Every structure is written in structure tokens, then in C-alpha cells.
Amino acid sequence: MPKQKSREDFWREYEEKTGEKVLARCMGRYVSGWDEFGDMTRDPLWGLIIATSGGFRFHHFPQTNWLASVFRSGDDLPKEKNIFIPHDKIICAELVKETNRFKKIFFSNVPRLLVSYSDETGIEKQLVLFAEYKPDGIAEALGQGTMNNEQ
């Protein structure tokens, strides 16, 4: 049975692989804003949200259950998906947390990470992710901050 990597080993190897220092990280879900992924609201795409010394990264590690893997061929297996936005392309980043008590009771209370960026043609776009697990520090590491949504 192979030995499982520690968290520290994983992040050290990730930094070595990317050549960038990890500044902040959390678990999250891609929603929209990256043309190659399309709209993933129906089938959520979970992954790591990472602020590095080089910019913004979202890294999805594919997983399948044993039943799904029985019915898939080698060409049909899920693949890793990555987003990378260099620091110089990031216009702003903000973590939006709902503070309205009524909305917190009846609607999703998951903070949204909004990353506005310039694409390769200079057009401004916005990446939207749900930052599910320990998101504090991500927007700050990208050079912005946290906003409370009280509307």
C-alpha cells in the first residue's frame, strides 16, 4: 500500500512544480468566467483555489467513483483542469461574504471569490468561484480584500 503524502509534502511539491510560493489557499467550486470550462453550475467543478507569488490558480483534480469508472473507456476518463491568471492580468479580487441575516437564513451563505482579469486580448472578464473552506486571505494575497454584502 503506497504511503499517503502529508499536506506539507503536497504543498512543497506544488511549489516546486509551479516555481511559485503559495501565499493562501482554500477549497472551492468553480462557477463561471473561464471560457475553456464554460458554465459549471449544473455539474460543480471542485478544486483548490490558490493565490501564489505568480498569480491566481484553480486546480481541479478529477475523481470518479468505482461505478462510473466501470462504464468509461480510457479516452473518456476525467482530466485535471487548471486556471492560471498571472498577477499582471488581475484587475481586482474580492471575497464577498453575505452579512444580511435574512439572506443568510434563506440563501447560500458560501463566500464568493470574484477575480476580475484581462484576457489575452485585453478584454476584462470576471471569474466567479464559491470559496467553501477557509477562504480568508485569498483576496488579500491577490492584492485586494474582503467585502461584506449587506444589500
C-alpha positions in Angstrom: 0.0 0.0 0.0 1.6 3.4 -1.0 2.3 5.9 1.7 0.0 8.9 1.7 1.6 12.3 1.3 1.4 14.8 4.1 -0.1 18.2 3.5 3.3 19.8 3.9 4.8 17.4 1.3 1.9 18.1 -1.1 2.3 21.9 -0.9 6.1 21.7 -1.1 5.9 19.6 -4.2 3.2 22.0 -5.6 5.5 25.0 -5.1 8.4 23.1 -6.7 6.2 22.1 -9.7 4.9 25.7 -10.3 8.0 27.6 -9.3 5.8 29.9 -7.2 5.3 30.4 -3.5 1.8 29.5 -2.2 0.5 32.6 -0.3 -3.0 31.5 0.5 -5.3 28.6 -0.4 -8.7 27.2 0.2 -11.1 24.6 -1.2 -13.8 25.8 -3.6 -16.0 25.4 -6.5 -15.8 27.0 -10.0 -18.9 28.7 -11.1 -18.2 30.8 -14.3 -15.8 33.1 -16.1 -13.3 30.9 -17.7 -14.1 30.2 -21.4 -12.4 26.8 -21.5 -14.6 25.5 -18.7 -17.9 27.0 -19.7 -20.8 27.2 -17.2 -20.4 24.5 -14.5 -23.5 25.4 -12.4 -25.1 22.0 -13.1 -22.1 19.8 -12.5 -19.9 21.6 -10.0 -16.2 21.6 -10.5 -14.4 21.3 -7.1 -10.8 22.1 -6.6 -8.1 24.1 -4.9 -8.2 27.9 -5.0 -4.6 29.2 -4.7 -3.0 32.6 -4.5 0.7 32.3 -5.4 3.6 34.7 -5.9 2.9 34.4 -9.6 -0.9 35.0 -9.6 -4.1 33.1 -9.2 -4.6 29.4 -9.7 -7.6 27.0 -9.6 -6.6 23.3 -9.7 -9.3 20.6 -10.2 -8.2 17.0 -9.5 -10.7 14.6 -11.2 -12.3 11.9 -9.3 -14.7 9.1 -10.2 -16.5 6.6 -8.2 -15.9 2.9 -8.9 -19.3 2.5 -10.7 -18.7 5.4 -13.1 -15.2 4.1 -13.9 -16.6 0.7 -14.9 -18.6 2.4 -17.7 -15.9 4.7 -19.0 -13.2 4.0 -21.6 -9.6 5.1 -21.3 -10.3 8.1 -23.6 -13.4 9.2 -21.5 -11.6 9.4 -18.2 -11.9 12.8 -16.4 -8.9 15.1 -16.7 -7.3 17.7 -14.5 -8.5 21.2 -15.1 -6.4 24.3 -14.3 -6.8 28.0 -14.4 -3.8 30.4 -14.1 -4.1 34.2 -14.2 -0.7 36.0 -13.8 -0.6 38.9 -11.3 -0.2 41.4 -14.1 -3.6 40.3 -15.6 -5.5 40.5 -12.3 -7.5 43.8 -12.1 -9.1 43.1 -8.7 -10.1 40.3 -6.4 -12.7 40.3 -3.7 -14.2 37.9 -1.3 -17.9 38.7 -0.9 -19.5 37.5 2.3 -23.2 37.7 3.0 -24.0 39.6 6.2 -27.7 40.2 5.9 -29.4 37.8 8.4 -32.4 37.2 6.3 -30.4 36.2 3.2 -28.1 34.1 5.3 -31.1 32.0 6.5 -32.7 31.5 3.1 -29.9 31.6 0.6 -26.4 30.2 0.2 -24.0 31.5 2.8 -20.9 30.5 0.9 -18.5 33.4 0.3 -18.0 34.2 -3.4 -14.5 34.9 -4.7 -14.7 37.4 -7.6 -11.5 37.8 -9.7 -11.6 40.4 -12.4 -8.9 39.9 -15.0 -7.8 40.9 -18.5 -7.8 38.0 -21.0 -5.2 37.6 -23.7 -7.0 40.2 -26.0 -7.2 42.8 -23.2 -11.0 42.3 -22.6 -12.0 42.4 -18.9 -13.6 39.3 -17.6 -14.7 38.1 -14.2 -14.1 34.7 -12.7 -16.6 33.5 -10.1 -15.9 30.8 -7.5 -17.5 29.7 -4.3 -14.8 29.7 -1.7 -16.1 26.9 0.6 -13.4 26.1 3.1 -11.2 28.6 4.9 -11.2 31.3 2.2 -9.9 34.2 4.3 -6.6 35.5 2.9 -7.1 34.6 -0.7 -8.3 38.0 -2.0 -5.7 39.8 0.2 -2.9 37.7 -1.2 -4.1 38.7 -4.7 -3.8 42.3 -3.7 -7.4 43.2 -2.7 -9.7 42.4 0.2 -12.9 41.1 1.7 -16.2 42.8 1.1 -19.4 42.3 3.1 -22.5 42.2 1.1 -25.3 43.9 3.0 -27.7 44.6 0.2 
